[in-house]
């Protein structure tokens, strides 16, 4: 019987450890995306991004890998310019567990109150958002924007994997599936 009571707790721990990335995209519905075959990074925009140079390189390497996997080639005279933008915010999570001891309904003094019964845990996490903009290089107009939101990590062993996951899920929505 104890095993069945532990299963939901175990599943909750597994699900909470697998934080996912939520993605959105927007695009110009009047654009034909088929002719775009080459890309380059938009250096003036990328230089303004306020994250560490190490994380910036991780993002750019991940974008390179995904664009090349989609059949794009990097070029000095590109069809698309790739720009990024990031933002983050600190999340504070407070969980309180009350074992039911102490004062409550009814009369009298409860001796269990002096032993506690309330447990509070506070944890923080950083939620990040990565925007990837694709700009028509000739017209200098944004034609597609992807956005990914998820929990960031400070664990250096997992940063590459986490950033690659963000980029892969965002760029999975490019090119947009135009409904006819």
N, C-alpha and C positions, 0 to 999 in steps of 0.2 A: 504494500500500500504506500510506503514511503517513496518508492520509486516514481509512482504516478504523480505525487505531489511535487517532485523535483523536476519533472520533465518540462512544465511550463516555465519554470525559472531558468532552466538550461537553454530553452529555445529563445527566451527573451535576451539572455546574454549573447547568444550567437547573432541574433538579429541586430542588436545594438552595436556589436563590434563591426558589422558590415555596413558602414555608412555609405550611402550611395550619392551619386551626383545627379542632380535634377537639371535637365537641359531644356532650353527654349531656343527658338530661332525666329527671325523675321527677315523678309526679303522684299525686293522690288518685284512685283508681279508682272511688270512690263519688260523684264530683262530675260533674254535668251541666254542661259548659262552654258550652252554647248560650246561656243567658240573659245571659252577661256581654257587655256592649256598651260600657261606659264605664270609664275609668281615671283615676288620678291618681298622682303620685309620693308615696311614703311618706317625707316629709321627715326625720323623726327618724332613720330608718335610713340614709338617704343622707348626712345630715350626718356620720355616724360613719365613713364610708368614708375611708380614709387614702391618698388620691391627690390630685394637684394639682386645683385648682378647674377648670383648663382641660380636663384629661382627663375630669373628672366631667361638665362641660357637654357635651363631645363624646359621651360615652356616653348622656346623657339626650336629646340631640338625635337620636341614632341610634335610640334606643328610641321616641321620639315618631314619627319617620318610619315605622318598621316597624309600630307599633301602628295608626297612621292608614291605612297601606297595607292592613292586615287588616280595616279597617272600624270600628275603635274610635274613640271620640271622648273627648277630655279633658273632665273634668267636676269641678265642686265637690262633687258628691254621687255618687262613683263606685261602680261594682260591684266593681272591682279596684283594689288598691293595688300599685304597682310598687316594689320595693326592689332595690338592688344591693349586691354585696359583691365585693371584689377581693383577690387575693393574687398575689405574684410571688416568683420565686426566680432566682438567678443560675446559669446553666449555664456550666461551663468545659469546653471541648473541647480535648483534646490529641491531635494527629495526629503520628505519627512515621513517617518514610520512611527506609529503609535501602537504599542502593544496592548493598549486598553487599560493600563493601570492608572491609578490616581483618582482624582475627583471627577465626578460625572453625575449622572442621574442618581437620585436617591439621597439618603441621609448618612451622616457620619464621616469618620476619618478613615482613610485607607492607608494601612501600613506599607503597602507596596509602592506608594508615591516616593518614599525616600530612596528606593532602589532604582529609580528612573523608569524607563519604559518608552521614552521617546528617543528616537534616533534621527538625527538630521545629517544629511550628507550634502556637501556643496561641491560641484565640479564646474570647471570652465572648459570651454572649447572655442576654437576660432572657426567661424563660418566664412568661407571665401567665395567670391564671385569672379569668374574669368570671362571676359568678353573677347571674342575674336571677330574682327571686322574685316570684310573683304571689300576692297575698293576697286572700281574700274580705273585702271591706270591712265587711260586716255581721257576720260571724262572727269576724273577726280571726284567721283560720286560713290558713296557707299551703296553696294547692291545687296549685301547679305550681312547679317550679324547673328552670331551664335553666343549663347550665354550658358554658363554652367555654374551651379551653386552646390556647395558641399562642405563638409568638415575638413579642415586642413590638418596637417600633422607637422610636428616639429622633429619627428623621428627621421634622422638623416637617411636611414636605411630604407624608409618607405616613401620618401619625398618623390623620387624619380617615378615610382610606380603610381603614386597618387596623381601627380601632374599629368603623366601619360594617360591615365584614366579620364581625367577631366577633358583633355584635348581630344582624345578618341571619341568620347561620347558627344562632344559639341560638334566636331566635324563629321560625325556620322549623319548629321542632318543636312550636309551639303553634298551635292547640289540639292535644292529643294525638289520634292516630288510635286510637280505642277499637275493639278487636277484638271481634267478636260471635261 
